[in-house]
Amino acid sequence: MKYEKTITAQYRPDGSSFVFMDESGKKESDRYFVCGFLEVFDNRHFLLSLQRVFDQIKNLSIRNRIARVDKLKDAGNINELHLLARSFNEFELKHYHITRENQQLYCDLIKALFGKTNFRFTAIAMDRKDQLYIRDEYGGDPLYLKALKRYSVNCAPQSEKEYVFVPDSFNVAFDWNVKAGKLPIGLLPLDSKSCLQLQVVDILTGLIAQALRTHAGEPLNKKDLVRQPVLKTLETVVNKKISGNLTAHSPKYFSVWVIDWSKTKRPGHGQETQPRP
């Protein structure tokens, strides 16, 4: 089936872009909290460009699950079958779903992302082991807000587009009032299971957090070793080692900013140190 490009707001030169936000390291026990912002200019083209590799990873997951069910049935293991049925979740791409069997497909996804789609990506990272880091009493929400403020002040103005902000989650009880910088023209919270763009952000932020942990000298666990080829593919594509602040302009804009907690007006409220252009 051939898809014809329709004329909608997102295809017009004056149309708005969409900025998808997801995070890695939300638990306080995680060393790095990484908030990723993926600006997409043509959502339809983005989805079509990644559809093939998405389907390949999904089909592999389905085949593996069917094989697991058949094996348990043959063994008469009713308890494990029950546990497998209870653990069923709707399929989505995620950093922690990378396995030895699908790692090459995730590498293909990274290559297709940078080779076939048009986007800008910024990650804002925070190191919880920094001596100046103080856990906020309100938990993770202030880190989201801090990242959103830094994005609106320092990143959004670099794009010529007005943008709709698309977070993976949105706490209506928290004060999300951001007054400075280039603010979004709309807010559209989505479930990542129904949004490939948010799934891509999850993968990128997870790889960045993994790279920062590696650079900090933290030991790699077995899952990190399995994901290492995908991280190496990302670093090869952007032609930079992910070890701290960086900005790559080719093949697509890709930036990592690490909060410098020493540049703060009061304890626990750090500001970012921007990477060199």
Secondary structure, 3 states (H helix, E strand, C coil): CCCCCCCCCCCCCCCCEEEEEEEECCCCCCCEEEEEEEEECCHHHHHHHHHHHHHHHHHHHHHHHHHHHHHHHHHCCHHHHHHHHHCCCCCCCCHHHCCCCCHHHHHHHHHHHHHHCCEEEEEEEEECCCCCCCCCCCCCHHHHHHHHHHHHHHHHHHCCCCEEEEECCCCCCCCCCCCCCCCCCEECCCCHHHCHHHHHHHHHHHHHHHHHHHHCCCCCCHHHHHHHHHHHHHHHHHCCCCCCCEEECCCCEEEEEEEEEEEECCCCCEEEECCCC
